[in-house]
Amino acid sequence: MWDVLVPARASYLAHVSPHYDEVLHDVAQRTKHSGSLGKTDIAALVVWKRLSAQTRWVTALMSLPDTHVRAVTERAVTAVRDTTLTRSEAARTGRGIIAELPGFRTGDALASAILTAATPQRMAVYDRRVQHALDTLRLPLTPAPGRYGRYLQLLDDLLHHCGAHADGWTARDIDTALYWTGGNPLQPTPV
């Protein structure tokens, strides 16, 4: 597996503009200081994740007062930053809180981006490309409720058993390697 992830991460870094994640970094920096994300931050992450803003959930979210959105995201930010919880427990708690907002009851892509912006060194982004890579690598992750917490547990397990393959990697480093593997048809399929 590491024979796929290490070159995938290197290929991602070589082929993706170093400016691509500026939106995530900007939102993360604002979140670091404010302790919450507002509608503007969520809108920026929608563009970063390349999602459609022409859906009913966006209308419902935009109809809420920003103070309400910030109150919910502040609780989620606090949860994922709580180092008394394991990474997966923090992810599960934060994800449960984010589910209170319109558009976040199902699907983990944008919710995981929000939680990653809250603490980029601890959380990781999940999306369909990551799922495809996990399936390809035969790393089971079902869509059952609690998937994001299980995903972070899986990343923790990988980080703890990586040996020298990925010394110094974060969960975010693994997620970018998985993202690249899951969406890049040039990646070799493991046997």
Buried (B, 14 or more C-beta within 10 A) or exposed (E): BBEBBBBBBEBBEEEEEEEEBEBBEBBBEBBBEBBBBBBEBBBBBBEBBEBEEEEEBBEEBBEEEBEEBBEBBBBBBBBBBBEEBBBBBBBBBBBBBBBBBBBBEEBBBBBBBBBBBBBBEBBBBBBEBBBBBBEBBEBEBEEEEBBBBBBBBBBBEBBEEBEEEBEEBBBBBBBBBBBBBBBBEEBEEEE
